Amino acid sequence: MCYTFFGSNRTQKEIESLKERSSHAFEDESLISPENIGQNSHSFHESQLGSSYGEWRIWGSKHLGSAVFMSIRIVVFSNKLNFLMPFGPLAVLIHILTDHNGWVFFLTLLGITPLAERLGYATEQLAFYTGDTVGGLLNATFGNATEIIISIYALKSGMIRVVQQSLLGSILSNMLLVLGCAFFCGGIVFNKKQQVFNKAIAVLNSGLLLMAVMGLLFPAVLHFTHTEVHFGRSELALSRFSSCIMLLAYGGYLFFQLKSQKNLYKPISEGEILHEEGLDDDEGPEISKWESMIWLSILTAWIAILSQYLVDAIEGASAAWKMPVSFISVVLLPLVGNAAEHASAIMFAMKDKLDISLGVAIGSSTQISMFAIPFCVVVGWIMGRPMDLNFQLFETATLFITVLVVAFLLQALPITLKD
């Protein structure tokens, strides 16, 4: 009996152990069921995605930081002229701490000079992505943005003569100083070689400049001959009507240049001469489209801020330096807005690229006379300022003689031209 009892107890213990094993086995099977497999794999993927998202955020922040650093390095630190940029904030600081308008004007001039050059650079970079038509409109708008911004602030302050003389000085400096230096330096470097450029483009730009001079000449003649029906108002109405016609003519010129006869505007240096010398001047964008737009906005805003300080300090600087306002308007302000263009035109002439030099000198003058001046008249009309095209007799005669001299000069050089 004892044996039998012991055997029965043993049997019961074995049964209980088997039950426990089966329950453990069932639990193990439940752990590897399809539902649990899906849940485990889902949690595994979530952990993997979370770790990859965190790594992506770290990589994205590092990549964004490096992209911003590279953009700043290309735009700000790639040009030697940019060492003048700190003079802009210094001018603002001096304006806040002192009342010395002479120093404010001088430092503002130095601070705007590199900004004008970088604004042109950002416009060129954006033109790579927008195509020829939009790129041409951008160049027409921002090519002389510094002069336009300064003129708008001067109009807002009622300094109409400063606007007229600064725009006139820009045309004269481009056509006399820049073009003369380009021909002179190019002739020194290539004294044993005939430099060539496209005569058709030069003649076309000369014709547009003569049209602009006509638009400036009629209001001046109307004023000085005293033949106005309503004194002052007829002159202003004629100026506004002529400005609208000049803007439409400039729009037609852009269409002609960018759509109708765009093959005519291929520089000679990009044709047979470059193929013979084996040169490759293909250029690409250095910064992205969005970077160009951001830099364009930043530079335009900073130029607008400094232009306000510049305009406010003109009269004080004239009194402090004992210098006429007309000299500041005709000579100093155009040099600031066009300093980079002046240097580039001379450098291109020294590289035997007179087409580009003429495009900078005469093309910029055409842009100011056919776009910037009429645009300022329209803006003054909107502001309620009596901005007109009567640049006074002496200034108008000077511009007329300058355009005639340049036009006859380009026509009188048949040996160095290529039709």
Secondary structure, 3 states (H helix, E strand, C coil): CHHHHHHHHHHHHHHHHHHHHHHHHHHHHHHCCHHHHHHHHHHHHHHHHHHHHHHHHHHHHHHHHHHHHHHHHHHCCCCHHHHHCCHHHHHHHHHHHCCCHHHHHHHHHHHHHHHHHHHHHHHHHHHHHHHHHHHHHHHHHHCCHHHHHHHHHHHHCCCHHHHHHHHHHHHHHHHHHHHHHHHHHHHHHCCCCCCCCEHHHHHHHHHHHHHHHHHHHHHHHHHHCCCCCCCCHHHHHHHHHHHHHHHHHHHHHHHHHHHHCHHHHCCHHHCHHHHHHCCCCCCCCCCCHHHHHHHHHHHHHHHHHHHHHHHHCHHHHHHHHCCCHHHHHHHHHHHHHHHHHHHHHHHHHHCCCHHHHHHHHHHHHHHHHHHHHHHHHHHHHHHCCCCCCCCCHHHHHHHHHHHHHHHHHHHCCCCCCEC
